[in-house]
Amino acid sequence: MSRSSVASPPVPPVGEVLRRYPDAGEPLTCTPLSQGLLNHGYRVSTTRGSYFLKHHSDDATRGRATIVRQHRATRRLQSLGVPVAPPLGARDGETVTEIAGRRYALHPWVDGLHRGGAQLTLAQSMRLGTLLGAVHTGLEQVMGTERDTGTGGGRPPGYASPQAADTFALIGDLLAAARGRGSRDAFDELAEHRLRERRVLLERYADRRPPDPGAPATGWVHGDFHPLNVLYRGAEPVAILDWDRLAVQPRAEEAVRAAAIFFVQPAGALDLTKVRAYARAYRRAAGADAAELAAAVHRVWWERLNDFWILRWRYCLDDRRADPQFPAVSALAVWWTREYEAVRAAFTG
């Protein structure tokens, strides 16, 4: 079954979940949350208040121990003053509730709004960089030397840069899929244009594949820091959400990836004025120097040049949920290549 054929998330056993938690109250309503692409989340109203109920993925790579580690990390981060919403403890003291083979966690409901970079002032852009720096330094403190068992003890996901030869093969497969559709639309036309354009760029810059980062550049990161995972109340961030991808990865690369999502404009350019303010604040808060950010910019640029995850979803999984992101994301790779020096200067200056 393709993802696009799934009409709605499974209805959780709300009453049974709530009975595991003291003082949670009796259920009144359970509303699926529509934002986000991968997770199933619900706003649950009870006779005692409102909660966020999360159905953790049934993916075998996210075992109970991994979820518990995420929960433990957020509880410790909260004690350091990082704005998070850790899960509540059930009657047995556990933060993961298993029912019929599925895992759930109950969190306090946090009122707030999501803000993209266009809605952030320069001061708020700096605050965002400071916040991510606090996440990284906080994780270094609370996780210590704990291993990322999700990587099997090897290199972290995303550690090795993509190989251009693999990307050329993927481009060929995706071009065939885009051209072979029986009823082509404007998206297919744009996809074909961007694929051919990207192949030319890769041929031109194939010798610029970055080296793997050294060990000092890696550490625990949130793993998915973007506007839908940060809640604001007024001008201030009040909660960082969705810690499913907590992992050991190159730290500064998360800062660059986040900026490329927060501050991308509809035409595919980055708002470099806000990026500069954000990056300066991140470097101060995280203790990262300009050289670390420059290396991260190069690796993320190369990653973007080789990445076609939205087209994979559409043509390989028949999943079109991410299609609206494609115009800006695909244009960004081209613009970033053209403005490479300006982008690096914004992150390091």
C-alpha positions as CSV (number, residue, x, y, z in Angstrom):
1,M,0.0,0.0,0.0
2,S,1.4,3.4,-0.9
3,R,1.5,6.2,1.6
4,S,-0.8,8.3,-0.5
5,S,-3.5,5.6,-0.3
6,V,-3.7,5.9,3.5
7,A,-6.8,8.2,4.0
8,S,-6.3,8.9,7.7
9,P,-4.1,7.9,10.7
10,P,-5.3,5.0,12.8
11,V,-7.6,6.0,15.6
12,P,-5.8,5.5,18.9
13,P,-7.3,3.8,22.0
14,V,-7.6,7.1,23.8
15,G,-9.6,5.9,26.8
16,E,-7.3,3.0,27.4
17,V,-4.2,5.2,27.1
18,L,-5.6,7.8,29.5
19,R,-6.4,5.2,32.2
20,R,-2.7,4.6,32.4
21,Y,-2.0,8.1,33.6
22,P,-3.0,9.5,37.0
23,D,-5.3,12.6,36.9
24,A,-5.5,12.6,33.1
25,G,-9.3,12.7,33.2
26,E,-11.9,11.2,31.0
27,P,-11.6,11.7,27.2
28,L,-13.9,14.3,25.5
29,T,-12.4,14.7,22.0
30,C,-9.5,13.4,20.0
31,T,-8.4,15.4,17.0
32,P,-5.7,14.3,14.5
33,L,-3.1,17.0,13.8
34,S,-2.6,17.7,10.1
35,Q,0.7,19.4,10.2
36,G,3.8,17.3,9.6
37,L,4.6,14.5,7.2
38,L,5.5,11.4,9.1
39,N,4.2,11.3,12.6
40,H,0.7,10.6,14.0
41,G,-0.2,13.1,16.6
42,Y,-3.5,14.0,18.3
43,R,-4.9,16.8,20.5
44,V,-6.8,15.1,23.2
45,S,-9.3,17.0,25.4
46,T,-10.4,15.5,28.7
47,T,-12.3,16.5,31.8
48,R,-9.0,17.6,33.3
49,G,-7.4,19.6,30.3
50,S,-5.7,19.1,27.0
51,Y,-2.9,16.8,26.0
52,F,-0.8,15.9,23.0
53,L,-1.0,12.2,22.3
54,K,1.8,10.8,20.1
55,H,1.7,7.5,18.4
56,H,5.3,6.6,17.9
57,S,6.3,5.0,14.6
58,D,6.0,1.2,14.4
59,D,9.3,1.3,12.5
60,A,11.5,-1.5,13.9
61,T,14.5,0.9,14.0
62,R,12.7,2.9,16.7
63,G,12.5,0.5,19.5
64,R,11.3,1.2,23.0
65,A,14.8,1.9,24.3
66,T,15.3,4.6,21.6
67,I,12.0,6.3,22.5
68,V,12.8,6.2,26.2
69,R,16.2,7.7,25.5
70,Q,14.5,10.6,23.6
71,H,12.1,11.1,26.6
72,R,15.0,11.1,29.1
73,A,16.9,13.6,27.0
74,T,14.0,16.1,26.9
75,R,13.4,15.8,30.6
76,R,17.1,16.6,31.3
77,L,17.1,19.4,28.8
78,Q,14.0,20.9,30.5
79,S,16.0,21.0,33.7
80,L,18.6,23.1,31.9
81,G,16.0,25.6,30.8
82,V,15.6,24.5,27.2
83,P,12.0,24.9,26.1
84,V,10.7,21.4,25.6
85,A,7.5,19.4,26.5
86,P,8.6,16.1,28.0
87,P,6.1,13.3,28.2
88,L,4.1,12.6,31.3
89,G,4.8,9.6,33.5
90,A,2.2,6.8,33.6
91,R,1.1,5.1,36.8
92,D,4.0,2.7,36.5
93,G,6.4,5.6,36.1
94,E,7.1,4.8,32.5
95,T,6.8,7.4,29.7
96,V,6.0,4.9,26.9
97,T,2.6,3.1,26.9
98,E,2.2,0.0,24.8
99,I,-1.2,-1.1,23.7
100,A,-1.8,-3.8,21.1
101,G,1.8,-3.6,20.0
102,R,1.7,0.1,19.4
103,R,3.6,2.7,21.5
104,Y,2.2,6.0,22.7
105,A,3.4,8.9,24.8
106,L,1.2,11.6,26.5
107,H,2.6,15.1,26.6
108,P,1.2,18.3,28.1
109,W,-0.5,20.4,25.4
110,V,1.5,23.6,24.6
111,D,-0.4,26.5,23.0
112,G,1.6,28.2,20.3
113,L,2.2,29.0,16.6
114,H,4.8,27.8,14.1
115,R,6.9,30.6,12.5
116,G,8.9,30.4,9.3
117,G,11.9,32.6,8.7
118,A,9.8,35.2,6.8
119,Q,7.8,35.8,10.1
120,L,11.0,36.3,12.2
121,T,12.7,39.6,12.8
122,L,16.4,39.9,12.8
123,A,16.3,39.7,16.6
124,Q,14.2,36.6,16.5
125,S,16.5,35.1,13.9
126,M,19.4,35.6,16.4
127,R,17.2,34.1,19.1
128,L,16.7,31.0,16.9
129,G,20.4,30.5,16.5
130,T,21.0,30.9,20.2
131,L,18.2,28.3,20.8
132,L,19.8,25.7,18.6
133,G,23.2,26.4,20.1
134,A,21.6,25.8,23.5
135,V,20.2,22.5,22.3
136,H,23.5,21.3,21.1
137,T,25.4,22.3,24.2
138,G,22.6,21.0,26.4
139,L,22.6,17.6,24.7
140,E,26.4,17.4,25.1
141,Q,25.8,17.9,28.8
142,V,22.9,15.5,29.3
143,M,23.9,12.7,26.9
144,G,27.5,12.7,27.8
145,T,29.3,9.8,26.1
146,E,26.1,7.8,25.5
147,R,26.4,5.9,22.3
148,D,24.0,6.3,19.4
149,T,22.9,2.7,19.3
150,G,20.5,3.5,16.4
151,T,23.5,3.7,14.1
152,G,24.7,0.2,14.9
153,G,27.9,1.5,16.3
154,G,29.1,2.7,12.9
155,R,29.2,6.1,11.4
156,P,26.2,8.4,12.0
157,P,23.6,8.7,9.3
158,G,24.5,11.3,6.8
159,Y,28.2,11.1,7.8
160,A,29.5,10.1,4.4
161,S,28.9,12.5,1.6
162,P,26.8,11.2,-1.4
163,Q,28.7,9.9,-4.4
164,A,28.0,11.7,-7.7
165,A,27.9,8.4,-9.6
166,D,25.0,7.1,-7.5
167,T,23.2,10.4,-8.0
168,F,23.6,10.2,-11.8
169,A,22.0,6.8,-11.7
170,L,19.1,8.0,-9.6
171,I,18.6,11.0,-11.9
172,G,18.3,8.6,-14.8
173,D,15.7,6.5,-12.9
174,L,13.7,9.6,-11.9
175,L,13.8,11.1,-15.4
176,A,12.4,7.9,-16.8
177,A,9.6,7.9,-14.2
178,A,8.7,11.6,-14.8
179,R,8.7,11.2,-18.6
180,G,6.8,7.9,-18.5
181,R,3.7,9.1,-16.6
182,G,0.6,8.6,-18.7
183,S,-1.0,11.9,-17.6
184,R,1.8,14.5,-17.1
185,D,1.2,17.7,-15.2
186,A,3.1,20.9,-14.4
187,F,4.9,19.2,-11.6
188,D,6.3,16.5,-13.9
189,E,7.5,19.1,-16.3
190,L,9.3,21.0,-13.5
191,A,10.7,17.8,-12.2
192,E,12.2,16.9,-15.6
193,H,13.7,20.4,-15.9
194,R,15.3,20.3,-12.5
195,L,16.6,16.8,-12.9
196,R,18.3,17.7,-16.2
197,E,19.6,21.0,-14.7
198,R,21.0,19.2,-11.6
199,R,22.8,16.6,-13.8
200,V,24.6,19.4,-15.6
201,L,25.6,21.0,-12.2
202,L,26.9,17.7,-10.9
203,E,29.0,17.1,-14.0
204,R,30.5,20.5,-13.5
205,Y,31.2,20.1,-9.7
206,A,31.8,16.4,-9.3
207,D,35.3,17.0,-8.1
208,R,34.0,19.1,-5.1
209,R,32.6,16.2,-3.1
210,P,33.5,17.1,0.5
211,P,35.5,14.9,2.8
212,D,34.0,13.2,5.9
213,P,34.0,15.4,9.0
214,G,36.4,14.7,11.8
215,A,35.2,13.3,15.1
216,P,35.3,16.6,17.0
217,A,32.6,18.0,14.7
218,T,30.0,15.4,15.7
219,G,27.7,15.3,18.7
220,W,24.1,14.8,19.7
221,V,21.6,16.8,17.7
222,H,17.8,17.2,17.5
223,G,17.9,15.8,14.0
224,D,14.8,17.5,12.6
225,F,15.0,21.2,13.6
226,H,12.6,23.1,11.3
227,P,9.5,25.5,11.7
228,L,7.0,22.7,12.3
229,N,9.0,21.5,15.3
230,V,9.3,24.9,17.0
231,L,6.3,26.5,18.8
232,Y,6.2,30.2,19.4
233,R,4.1,32.2,21.8
234,G,4.4,35.8,20.8
235,A,8.0,36.5,20.0
236,E,9.5,33.7,22.1
237,P,9.9,30.0,21.3
238,V,8.1,28.0,24.0
239,A,8.6,24.4,22.9
240,I,10.9,22.3,20.6
241,L,8.9,19.3,19.4
242,D,9.5,15.9,17.8
243,W,12.8,14.4,19.0
244,D,12.4,11.2,17.0
245,R,15.6,11.8,15.1
246,L,17.8,12.5,18.1
247,A,21.2,11.2,17.0
248,V,24.9,11.7,16.8
249,Q,25.7,13.7,13.7
250,P,27.9,16.7,12.6
251,R,26.5,19.5,14.8
252,A,27.1,22.5,12.6
253,E,25.4,20.8,9.7
254,E,22.1,20.8,11.6
255,A,22.5,24.5,12.0
256,V,23.0,24.9,8.3
257,R,20.2,22.6,7.3
258,A,17.8,24.4,9.7
259,A,18.7,27.8,8.2
260,A,18.1,26.4,4.7
261,I,14.5,25.5,5.8
262,F,13.7,28.4,8.0
263,F,15.1,31.1,5.7
264,V,14.4,29.8,2.2
265,Q,12.2,32.1,0.1
266,P,9.6,30.9,-2.4
267,A,11.9,31.5,-5.3
268,G,14.6,29.4,-3.8
269,A,17.0,32.1,-2.4
270,L,18.0,32.3,1.2
271,D,17.5,35.5,3.2
272,L,21.2,36.0,3.9
273,T,20.7,38.9,6.2
274,K,18.7,36.7,8.6
275,V,21.0,33.8,8.0
276,R,24.0,35.9,9.1
277,A,22.3,37.0,12.3
278,Y,21.2,33.4,13.1
279,A,24.6,31.9,12.4
280,R,26.5,34.4,14.5
281,A,24.2,33.7,17.4
282,Y,24.5,30.0,16.9
283,R,28.3,30.1,16.8
284,R,28.4,32.1,20.0
285,A,26.0,29.7,21.8
286,A,27.5,26.5,20.5
287,G,31.1,27.5,20.7
288,A,31.5,26.7,17.0
289,D,34.1,28.6,14.9
290,A,33.9,29.9,11.4
291,A,35.9,26.9,10.0
292,E,33.4,24.4,11.4
293,L,30.5,26.3,9.8
294,A,32.3,26.7,6.5
295,A,32.9,22.9,6.3
296,A,29.2,22.3,7.2
297,V,28.1,24.7,4.5
298,H,30.1,22.8,1.9
299,R,28.8,19.5,3.0
300,V,25.1,20.5,3.2
301,W,25.4,22.3,-0.2
302,W,26.7,19.0,-1.7
303,E,24.0,17.1,0.1
304,R,21.3,19.4,-1.4
305,L,22.9,19.1,-4.9
306,N,22.6,15.3,-4.7
307,D,19.2,15.0,-2.9
308,F,15.9,14.2,-4.5
309,W,13.8,12.9,-1.6
310,I,10.6,14.7,-2.7
311,L,10.9,13.0,-6.1
312,R,11.6,9.7,-4.6
313,W,8.4,10.0,-2.5
314,R,6.3,11.0,-5.6
315,Y,7.7,8.5,-8.2
316,C,8.9,5.6,-6.1
317,L,6.3,5.6,-3.3
318,D,3.4,7.4,-5.0
319,D,3.3,9.8,-2.1
320,R,2.6,13.4,-3.0
321,R,2.5,15.0,0.4
322,A,5.8,16.8,0.0
323,D,5.1,18.0,-3.6
324,P,4.4,21.6,-2.5
325,Q,7.9,21.9,-1.1
326,F,9.6,20.9,-4.4
327,P,9.6,24.3,-6.3
328,A,11.5,26.1,-3.5
329,V,13.7,23.2,-2.5
330,S,14.8,22.4,-6.0
331,A,15.4,26.1,-6.8
332,L,17.5,26.5,-3.7
333,A,20.1,23.9,-4.8
334,V,20.7,25.9,-8.0
335,W,20.7,29.3,-6.3
336,W,23.1,28.0,-3.6
337,T,25.5,26.8,-6.2
338,R,25.5,30.1,-8.0
339,E,25.8,32.1,-4.7
340,Y,28.1,29.7,-3.0
341,E,30.6,32.3,-1.7
342,A,27.9,34.6,-0.4
343,V,26.2,31.8,1.5
344,R,29.4,30.7,3.1
345,A,30.2,34.3,4.1
346,A,26.8,34.6,5.7
347,F,27.4,31.6,7.9
348,T,31.0,32.5,8.8
349,G,31.1,36.3,8.8
